[in-house]
Amino acid sequence: MKFYPFFWKCLIFAALHCSAFGDSLKLVVISDLNGRLGSTDYRESVLRGMDRVLEKKPDLVIGTGDYVAGEDISHKYPLSRLEAMWDSFERNILQRFFTAGVEFAPSPGNHDASGYAVMQRERDLYQSFWNQKAPRVQLIDQRFYPFYYSYVVNNVFFISMDSVTPFRIHHGDLQRDWIRQQLQSPQAQRATARIVYGHVPLYPLLNKGKHSHNGRGKYYEVLNKEQWEENPNGLEKLFLDEGVDLAIFGHSHAFFPGKVIHRREGRQDRVLRILSMPCMGSGARYLSGQTGRSKTGFAVVKVHSNGNIFVQGYLLSGEVLDHRALPERIVVPGQHNRYYRDDLNWQ
């Protein structure tokens, strides 16, 4: 058999291409699985969605909060009801990951471990539950686990944040300084990529007319005191300074893969890539500029060995979410801020 030079060129190119651009990590992100307050079961669509999640054969699954239907402000339910919620989560969700040999690394949500004192029993229960089920990953700093912690998987550096209350990151300076230390650590500096994730997001991206009233509502439930223009020492500026490649948030119940661009005349653009997660459970909301509710679903994040990150949304049925059907831009607070869909050329 005769081999021609062109064949060898193709073979060498294919080998180099696979080596340089192959996936180093496939990550599935899930968020907001809960139903109505006090519910101890999950929608059938959530359970079917779990089949689709596992079909992706991820290296890791992370959660951006709200796994159970808590936030019982009035203490309507006894502690036994809250424990039953977590039993249901373990049986219907977590055990399926364990059976498949997939690790699950959570961050808390307001329905799991609210930061308000009146819900301290839920926060205590969250800690008790996850202390027995720590993800088997390379933990870097677990002093504040399970509320916030850092770890490495396949040379990707992760920070799970305690972002359960609006306006400011929970624990304020304490957690913010800790995040800075983690991002400056040798493990983070030599990582292929740095990903942070939590529940309450940095920016509002919901339809203001449908999700706000008299200055209140879901539209306003964001970390506005951590935005760069609001606070030059806040969380967003920290992410930009320390090279965060992707920030992932839940709570909004609306899918939007975007980039917040800070553009000031005479200065280089500063860009933070943000993934807003759809919910898996109830309460899908209206994205800004949309006439229909965001679809329920999950996301797959692929981190390539060259550091590039690819994000794809999926419906709970497994169908691909068409990013082109999403708004090209979300108008957000700030004189110099632009929030674009991340597949667009925003130059």
C-alpha positions as a Markdown table, in Angstrom:
| # | Residue | x | y | z |
|---|---|---|---|---|
| 1 | Met | 0.0 | 0.0 | 0.0 |
| 2 | Lys | 1.4 | 3.4 | -1.0 |
| 3 | Phe | 1.0 | 6.4 | 1.4 |
| 4 | Tyr | 1.1 | 9.8 | -0.1 |
| 5 | Pro | 2.6 | 12.9 | 1.5 |
| 6 | Phe | -0.9 | 14.5 | 1.7 |
| 7 | Phe | -2.2 | 11.6 | 3.8 |
| 8 | Trp | 0.6 | 12.1 | 6.3 |
| 9 | Lys | -0.1 | 15.8 | 6.4 |
| 10 | Cys | -3.7 | 15.1 | 7.2 |
| 11 | Leu | -2.8 | 12.5 | 9.8 |
| 12 | Ile | -0.4 | 14.9 | 11.6 |
| 13 | Phe | -2.9 | 17.8 | 11.4 |
| 14 | Ala | -5.6 | 15.6 | 13.0 |
| 15 | Ala | -3.3 | 14.5 | 15.8 |
| 16 | Leu | -2.2 | 18.0 | 16.5 |
| 17 | His | -5.7 | 19.3 | 16.4 |
| 18 | Cys | -7.0 | 16.7 | 18.8 |
| 19 | Ser | -4.1 | 17.4 | 21.2 |
| 20 | Ala | -4.4 | 21.1 | 21.1 |
| 21 | Phe | -8.1 | 21.6 | 21.1 |
| 22 | Gly | -9.5 | 18.5 | 22.8 |
| 23 | Asp | -11.8 | 18.8 | 25.8 |
| 24 | Ser | -10.0 | 18.8 | 29.2 |
| 25 | Leu | -13.3 | 18.9 | 31.1 |
| 26 | Lys | -17.0 | 18.4 | 30.4 |
| 27 | Leu | -19.1 | 20.0 | 33.0 |
| 28 | Val | -22.9 | 20.0 | 33.5 |
| 29 | Val | -24.5 | 22.8 | 35.4 |
| 30 | Ile | -27.9 | 22.4 | 37.1 |
| 31 | Ser | -29.9 | 25.0 | 39.0 |
| 32 | Asp | -33.2 | 25.8 | 40.8 |
| 33 | Leu | -34.8 | 22.3 | 40.9 |
| 34 | Asn | -37.3 | 23.1 | 43.7 |
| 35 | Gly | -41.0 | 23.3 | 43.5 |
| 36 | Arg | -43.5 | 25.2 | 45.7 |
| 37 | Leu | -42.6 | 25.9 | 49.3 |
| 38 | Gly | -42.6 | 22.8 | 51.4 |
| 39 | Ser | -42.6 | 20.4 | 48.4 |
| 40 | Thr | -41.0 | 17.0 | 49.1 |
| 41 | Asp | -41.1 | 15.8 | 45.5 |
| 42 | Tyr | -39.9 | 16.9 | 42.1 |
| 43 | Arg | -41.7 | 17.5 | 38.9 |
| 44 | Glu | -41.7 | 14.6 | 36.4 |
| 45 | Ser | -39.9 | 16.9 | 33.9 |
| 46 | Val | -37.1 | 17.4 | 36.4 |
| 47 | Leu | -36.7 | 13.6 | 36.8 |
| 48 | Arg | -36.7 | 13.1 | 33.1 |
| 49 | Gly | -34.2 | 16.0 | 32.8 |
| 50 | Met | -31.9 | 14.0 | 35.0 |
| 51 | Asp | -31.8 | 11.3 | 32.4 |
| 52 | Arg | -30.7 | 13.8 | 29.8 |
| 53 | Val | -28.0 | 15.2 | 32.2 |
| 54 | Leu | -26.5 | 11.8 | 32.8 |
| 55 | Glu | -26.6 | 11.0 | 29.0 |
| 56 | Lys | -24.0 | 13.8 | 28.6 |
| 57 | Lys | -21.5 | 11.7 | 30.6 |
| 58 | Pro | -20.0 | 14.7 | 32.4 |
| 59 | Asp | -16.7 | 14.7 | 34.3 |
| 60 | Leu | -18.4 | 16.8 | 37.0 |
| 61 | Val | -21.8 | 18.3 | 37.8 |
| 62 | Ile | -22.1 | 21.5 | 39.7 |
| 63 | Gly | -25.2 | 23.2 | 41.1 |
| 64 | Thr | -25.9 | 26.9 | 41.5 |
| 65 | Gly | -28.4 | 26.4 | 44.3 |
| 66 | Asp | -32.1 | 25.8 | 45.2 |
| 67 | Tyr | -32.2 | 22.0 | 45.4 |
| 68 | Val | -35.1 | 21.9 | 47.9 |
| 69 | Ala | -38.2 | 24.0 | 48.5 |
| 70 | Gly | -37.2 | 25.8 | 51.7 |
| 71 | Glu | -37.0 | 29.5 | 52.7 |
| 72 | Asp | -39.8 | 29.0 | 55.2 |
| 73 | Ile | -39.8 | 32.5 | 56.7 |
| 74 | Ser | -42.8 | 32.0 | 59.0 |
| 75 | His | -41.7 | 28.5 | 60.1 |
| 76 | Lys | -44.9 | 27.0 | 58.7 |
| 77 | Tyr | -43.3 | 23.6 | 58.5 |
| 78 | Pro | -41.5 | 21.5 | 61.2 |
| 79 | Leu | -37.9 | 20.5 | 61.0 |
| 80 | Ser | -39.0 | 17.0 | 60.0 |
| 81 | Arg | -40.5 | 18.4 | 56.8 |
| 82 | Leu | -37.3 | 20.2 | 55.9 |
| 83 | Glu | -35.4 | 16.9 | 56.5 |
| 84 | Ala | -37.9 | 15.1 | 54.2 |
| 85 | Met | -37.1 | 17.6 | 51.4 |
| 86 | Trp | -33.4 | 16.7 | 51.7 |
| 87 | Asp | -34.2 | 13.0 | 51.8 |
| 88 | Ser | -36.1 | 13.4 | 48.6 |
| 89 | Phe | -33.2 | 15.3 | 47.0 |
| 90 | Glu | -30.8 | 12.6 | 48.0 |
| 91 | Arg | -33.1 | 9.8 | 46.7 |
| 92 | Asn | -34.2 | 11.4 | 43.4 |
| 93 | Ile | -31.2 | 13.5 | 42.4 |
| 94 | Leu | -28.0 | 13.0 | 44.3 |
| 95 | Gln | -28.0 | 9.2 | 44.4 |
| 96 | Arg | -28.3 | 9.1 | 40.7 |
| 97 | Phe | -25.1 | 11.0 | 40.3 |
| 98 | Phe | -23.4 | 8.6 | 42.8 |
| 99 | Thr | -24.7 | 5.6 | 40.9 |
| 100 | Ala | -23.3 | 6.9 | 37.7 |
| 101 | Gly | -19.9 | 7.7 | 39.3 |
| 102 | Val | -20.3 | 11.4 | 38.8 |
| 103 | Glu | -19.3 | 13.9 | 41.5 |
| 104 | Phe | -21.6 | 16.7 | 42.4 |
| 105 | Ala | -20.3 | 20.0 | 43.8 |
| 106 | Pro | -23.0 | 22.3 | 45.1 |
| 107 | Ser | -23.3 | 26.0 | 46.0 |
| 108 | Pro | -26.2 | 27.0 | 48.3 |
| 109 | Gly | -29.3 | 28.9 | 47.2 |
| 110 | Asn | -31.7 | 31.0 | 49.1 |
| 111 | His | -34.2 | 28.1 | 49.3 |
| 112 | Asp | -31.5 | 25.8 | 50.7 |
| 113 | Ala | -29.5 | 28.0 | 53.1 |
| 114 | Ser | -30.7 | 31.5 | 53.2 |
| 115 | Gly | -28.4 | 34.0 | 54.9 |
| 116 | Tyr | -31.2 | 35.6 | 57.0 |
| 117 | Ala | -31.2 | 34.8 | 60.7 |
| 118 | Val | -34.8 | 33.7 | 60.7 |
| 119 | Met | -33.9 | 30.8 | 58.4 |
| 120 | Gln | -30.8 | 29.6 | 60.4 |
| 121 | Arg | -32.3 | 26.2 | 60.9 |
| 122 | Glu | -32.3 | 25.6 | 57.1 |
| 123 | Arg | -28.7 | 26.8 | 57.0 |
| 124 | Asp | -27.8 | 24.4 | 59.7 |
| 125 | Leu | -29.5 | 21.5 | 57.9 |
| 126 | Tyr | -27.7 | 22.4 | 54.7 |
| 127 | Gln | -24.4 | 22.1 | 56.5 |
| 128 | Ser | -25.3 | 18.9 | 58.2 |
| 129 | Phe | -26.5 | 17.3 | 54.9 |
| 130 | Trp | -23.5 | 18.3 | 52.8 |
| 131 | Asn | -20.9 | 17.6 | 55.5 |
| 132 | Gln | -21.7 | 13.9 | 55.0 |
| 133 | Lys | -21.5 | 14.2 | 51.2 |
| 134 | Ala | -18.5 | 16.2 | 50.2 |
| 135 | Pro | -17.5 | 15.9 | 46.5 |
| 136 | Arg | -14.6 | 13.6 | 45.9 |
| 137 | Val | -12.5 | 16.2 | 44.1 |
| 138 | Gln | -9.1 | 17.8 | 44.8 |
| 139 | Leu | -10.3 | 20.3 | 47.5 |
| 140 | Ile | -7.9 | 23.3 | 47.8 |
| 141 | Asp | -9.6 | 25.2 | 50.7 |
| 142 | Gln | -12.5 | 23.6 | 52.5 |
| 143 | Arg | -12.4 | 25.7 | 55.7 |
| 144 | Phe | -15.8 | 27.1 | 55.0 |
| 145 | Tyr | -17.3 | 24.1 | 53.2 |
| 146 | Pro | -20.1 | 23.5 | 52.3 |
| 147 | Phe | -21.0 | 27.2 | 52.0 |
| 148 | Tyr | -17.9 | 28.3 | 50.0 |
| 149 | Tyr | -14.8 | 26.3 | 49.0 |
| 150 | Ser | -12.3 | 25.9 | 46.2 |
| 151 | Tyr | -11.2 | 22.8 | 44.3 |
| 152 | Val | -9.5 | 21.6 | 41.1 |
| 153 | Val | -10.8 | 19.1 | 38.5 |
| 154 | Asn | -8.7 | 18.3 | 35.4 |
| 155 | Asn | -6.6 | 21.4 | 36.0 |
| 156 | Val | -9.7 | 23.7 | 36.0 |
| 157 | Phe | -9.9 | 25.8 | 39.2 |
| 158 | Phe | -13.4 | 26.2 | 40.8 |
| 159 | Ile | -14.8 | 28.4 | 43.5 |
| 160 | Ser | -18.2 | 27.7 | 44.9 |
| 161 | Met | -19.5 | 30.8 | 46.5 |
| 162 | Asp | -22.0 | 31.6 | 49.3 |
| 163 | Ser | -24.3 | 33.9 | 47.3 |
| 164 | Val | -27.6 | 33.5 | 48.9 |
| 165 | Thr | -28.8 | 37.1 | 49.7 |
| 166 | Pro | -29.2 | 40.1 | 47.3 |
| 167 | Phe | -27.2 | 43.3 | 47.2 |
| 168 | Arg | -23.8 | 42.0 | 48.7 |
| 169 | Ile | -22.1 | 38.7 | 48.8 |
| 170 | His | -22.8 | 36.9 | 52.0 |
| 171 | His | -20.1 | 37.4 | 54.7 |
| 172 | Gly | -19.0 | 40.5 | 52.8 |
| 173 | Asp | -15.3 | 41.3 | 53.1 |
| 174 | Leu | -14.6 | 37.9 | 54.7 |
| 175 | Gln | -15.7 | 35.9 | 51.7 |
| 176 | Arg | -14.5 | 38.5 | 49.2 |
| 177 | Asp | -11.0 | 38.4 | 50.7 |
| 178 | Trp | -11.1 | 34.7 | 50.7 |
| 179 | Ile | -12.0 | 34.5 | 47.0 |
| 180 | Arg | -9.1 | 36.9 | 46.2 |
| 181 | Gln | -6.7 | 34.6 | 48.1 |
| 182 | Gln | -8.0 | 31.5 | 46.2 |
| 183 | Leu | -7.7 | 33.2 | 42.8 |
| 184 | Gln | -4.1 | 34.3 | 43.7 |
| 185 | Ser | -3.2 | 30.8 | 44.8 |
| 186 | Pro | -0.6 | 28.7 | 42.8 |
| 187 | Gln | -3.3 | 26.2 | 41.9 |
| 188 | Ala | -5.5 | 28.9 | 40.4 |
| 189 | Gln | -2.6 | 30.6 | 38.6 |
| 190 | Arg | -1.5 | 27.5 | 36.8 |
| 191 | Ala | -5.0 | 26.2 | 36.0 |
| 192 | Thr | -6.3 | 26.0 | 32.4 |
| 193 | Ala | -9.3 | 28.1 | 33.4 |
| 194 | Arg | -10.9 | 29.6 | 36.5 |
| 195 | Ile | -14.6 | 29.2 | 37.1 |
| 196 | Val | -16.6 | 30.7 | 39.9 |
| 197 | Tyr | -20.3 | 29.9 | 40.6 |
| 198 | Gly | -23.0 | 30.8 | 43.1 |
| 199 | His | -26.7 | 31.6 | 43.3 |
| 200 | Val | -27.7 | 35.3 | 43.4 |
| 201 | Pro | -26.3 | 37.0 | 40.2 |
| 202 | Leu | -24.3 | 40.1 | 39.6 |
| 203 | Tyr | -26.6 | 41.8 | 37.1 |
| 204 | Pro | -30.4 | 41.9 | 36.4 |
| 205 | Leu | -31.4 | 40.3 | 33.2 |
| 206 | Leu | -35.1 | 39.7 | 33.7 |
| 207 | Asn | -38.0 | 41.6 | 32.1 |
| 208 | Lys | -38.3 | 44.6 | 34.5 |
| 209 | Gly | -42.0 | 45.1 | 33.7 |
| 210 | Lys | -42.9 | 41.6 | 34.6 |
| 211 | His | -40.6 | 41.0 | 37.5 |
| 212 | Ser | -40.6 | 44.2 | 39.5 |
| 213 | His | -43.1 | 46.4 | 41.3 |
| 214 | Asn | -42.5 | 49.6 | 43.3 |
| 215 | Gly | -38.8 | 49.0 | 43.4 |
| 216 | Arg | -39.1 | 45.4 | 44.5 |
| 217 | Gly | -39.2 | 42.0 | 42.9 |
| 218 | Lys | -37.0 | 39.4 | 41.3 |
| 219 | Tyr | -35.5 | 41.9 | 38.9 |
| 220 | Tyr | -33.8 | 43.6 | 41.8 |
| 221 | Glu | -32.5 | 40.5 | 43.5 |
| 222 | Val | -28.9 | 40.8 | 42.4 |
| 223 | Leu | -25.5 | 41.7 | 43.8 |
| 224 | Asn | -25.7 | 45.3 | 42.8 |
| 225 | Lys | -23.3 | 46.4 | 45.5 |
| 226 | Glu | -20.7 | 44.0 | 44.0 |
| 227 | Gln | -20.9 | 45.5 | 40.5 |
| 228 | Trp | -17.8 | 47.4 | 39.4 |
| 229 | Glu | -19.4 | 50.8 | 38.8 |
| 230 | Glu | -21.2 | 50.5 | 42.1 |
| 231 | Asn | -18.2 | 49.3 | 44.1 |
| 232 | Pro | -14.7 | 49.5 | 42.7 |
| 233 | Asn | -13.6 | 47.1 | 45.4 |
| 234 | Gly | -16.4 | 44.7 | 44.8 |
| 235 | Leu | -16.7 | 41.1 | 43.5 |
| 236 | Glu | -16.9 | 41.9 | 39.8 |
| 237 | Lys | -13.7 | 44.0 | 39.8 |
| 238 | Leu | -12.0 | 41.2 | 41.7 |
| 239 | Phe | -13.1 | 38.7 | 39.1 |
| 240 | Leu | -11.7 | 40.9 | 36.3 |
| 241 | Asp | -8.4 | 41.6 | 38.1 |
| 242 | Glu | -7.8 | 38.0 | 39.0 |
| 243 | Gly | -8.6 | 36.4 | 35.6 |
| 244 | Val | -11.9 | 34.6 | 36.2 |
| 245 | Asp | -12.8 | 33.0 | 32.8 |
| 246 | Leu | -16.5 | 32.3 | 33.6 |
| 247 | Ala | -18.9 | 33.2 | 36.4 |
| 248 | Ile | -22.1 | 31.1 | 36.7 |
| 249 | Phe | -25.2 | 32.1 | 38.6 |
| 250 | Gly | -28.7 | 30.8 | 39.2 |
| 251 | His | -31.7 | 32.4 | 40.9 |
| 252 | Ser | -33.0 | 34.3 | 37.8 |
| 253 | His | -34.5 | 31.2 | 36.2 |
| 254 | Ala | -33.6 | 32.4 | 32.8 |
| 255 | Phe | -30.9 | 31.1 | 30.4 |
| 256 | Phe | -28.5 | 33.7 | 29.0 |
| 257 | Pro | -24.8 | 33.1 | 28.1 |
| 258 | Gly | -23.3 | 36.5 | 28.0 |
| 259 | Lys | -20.4 | 38.9 | 28.4 |
| 260 | Val | -20.4 | 42.1 | 30.4 |
| 261 | Ile | -18.1 | 44.6 | 28.7 |
| 262 | His | -16.8 | 47.6 | 30.6 |
| 263 | Arg | -15.9 | 50.2 | 27.9 |
| 264 | Arg | -14.3 | 53.5 | 28.9 |
| 265 | Glu | -12.9 | 55.9 | 26.3 |
| 266 | Gly | -9.1 | 55.6 | 26.0 |
| 267 | Arg | -9.0 | 52.4 | 28.0 |
| 268 | Gln | -8.9 | 48.7 | 27.1 |
| 269 | Asp | -12.2 | 46.9 | 27.4 |
| 270 | Arg | -12.6 | 44.7 | 30.5 |
| 271 | Val | -14.8 | 41.7 | 29.9 |
| 272 | Leu | -16.4 | 39.2 | 32.3 |
| 273 | Arg | -18.2 | 36.2 | 30.9 |
| 274 | Ile | -21.3 | 35.3 | 32.8 |
| 275 | Leu | -23.7 | 32.3 | 32.4 |
| 276 | Ser | -27.2 | 32.8 | 33.8 |
| 277 | Met | -28.8 | 29.4 | 34.4 |
| 278 | Pro | -32.3 | 28.3 | 33.5 |
| 279 | Cys | -34.3 | 26.6 | 36.2 |
| 280 | Met | -35.0 | 22.9 | 36.1 |
| 281 | Gly | -38.0 | 23.2 | 38.5 |
| 282 | Ser | -40.9 | 25.6 | 38.7 |
| 283 | Gly | -41.0 | 29.3 | 38.1 |
| 284 | Ala | -39.4 | 30.0 | 34.7 |
| 285 | Arg | -39.2 | 33.7 | 34.2 |
| 286 | Tyr | -39.2 | 36.3 | 31.4 |
| 287 | Leu | -35.8 | 37.3 | 30.0 |
| 288 | Ser | -35.5 | 41.0 | 29.2 |
| 289 | Gly | -37.0 | 41.7 | 25.8 |
| 290 | Gln | -38.7 | 38.4 | 25.6 |
| 291 | Thr | -42.5 | 37.8 | 25.3 |
| 292 | Gly | -42.3 | 34.1 | 26.5 |
| 293 | Arg | -40.9 | 32.6 | 29.6 |
| 294 | Ser | -37.4 | 31.1 | 29.5 |
| 295 | Lys | -37.3 | 27.4 | 28.9 |
| 296 | Thr | -36.5 | 25.0 | 31.7 |
| 297 | Gly | -33.2 | 23.2 | 31.2 |
| 298 | Phe | -29.5 | 22.8 | 32.1 |
| 299 | Ala | -26.2 | 23.7 | 30.6 |
| 300 | Val | -23.1 | 21.9 | 29.4 |
| 301 | Val | -19.7 | 23.7 | 29.7 |
| 302 | Lys | -16.7 | 22.3 | 27.9 |
| 303 | Val | -13.3 | 23.6 | 28.9 |
| 304 | His | -10.7 | 22.9 | 26.2 |
| 305 | Ser | -7.1 | 22.1 | 26.9 |
| 306 | Asn | -6.1 | 25.5 | 25.4 |
| 307 | Gly | -8.4 | 27.3 | 27.9 |
| 308 | Asn | -11.3 | 28.1 | 25.6 |
| 309 | Ile | -14.7 | 27.6 | 27.1 |
| 310 | Phe | -17.8 | 26.5 | 25.1 |
| 311 | Val | -21.3 | 26.8 | 26.6 |
| 312 | Gln | -24.4 | 25.1 | 25.3 |
| 313 | Gly | -27.9 | 25.1 | 26.9 |
| 314 | Tyr | -30.3 | 22.2 | 26.7 |
| 315 | Leu | -34.0 | 21.7 | 27.4 |
| 316 | Leu | -35.0 | 19.1 | 29.9 |
| 317 | Ser | -36.0 | 17.0 | 26.9 |
| 318 | Gly | -32.4 | 17.0 | 25.7 |
| 319 | Glu | -33.0 | 19.4 | 22.8 |
| 320 | Val | -30.5 | 22.1 | 22.1 |
| 321 | Leu | -31.4 | 25.6 | 23.2 |
| 322 | Asp | -30.9 | 27.9 | 20.3 |
| 323 | His | -28.8 | 30.8 | 21.5 |
| 324 | Arg | -29.8 | 32.9 | 18.5 |
| 325 | Ala | -33.3 | 33.0 | 19.8 |
| 326 | Leu | -32.0 | 34.9 | 22.9 |
| 327 | Pro | -31.7 | 38.7 | 23.0 |
| 328 | Glu | -28.5 | 40.1 | 21.5 |
| 329 | Arg | -28.1 | 42.5 | 24.4 |
| 330 | Ile | -29.4 | 43.0 | 27.9 |
| 331 | Val | -29.6 | 46.6 | 29.1 |
| 332 | Val | -28.0 | 46.7 | 32.6 |
| 333 | Pro | -27.2 | 49.5 | 35.1 |
| 334 | Gly | -24.0 | 51.4 | 34.7 |
| 335 | Gln | -22.8 | 54.1 | 32.3 |
| 336 | His | -20.0 | 52.1 | 30.8 |
| 337 | Asn | -21.6 | 48.6 | 30.9 |
| 338 | Arg | -22.7 | 46.5 | 28.0 |
| 339 | Tyr | -24.2 | 43.0 | 28.4 |
| 340 | Tyr | -24.1 | 41.0 | 25.1 |
| 341 | Arg | -24.9 | 37.5 | 24.2 |
| 342 | Asp | -21.5 | 35.7 | 24.3 |
| 343 | Asp | -21.6 | 34.4 | 20.7 |
| 344 | Leu | -21.7 | 37.9 | 19.1 |
| 345 | Asn | -18.8 | 40.0 | 17.9 |
| 346 | Trp | -19.1 | 42.8 | 20.3 |
| 347 | Gln | -16.1 | 44.9 | 19.1 |
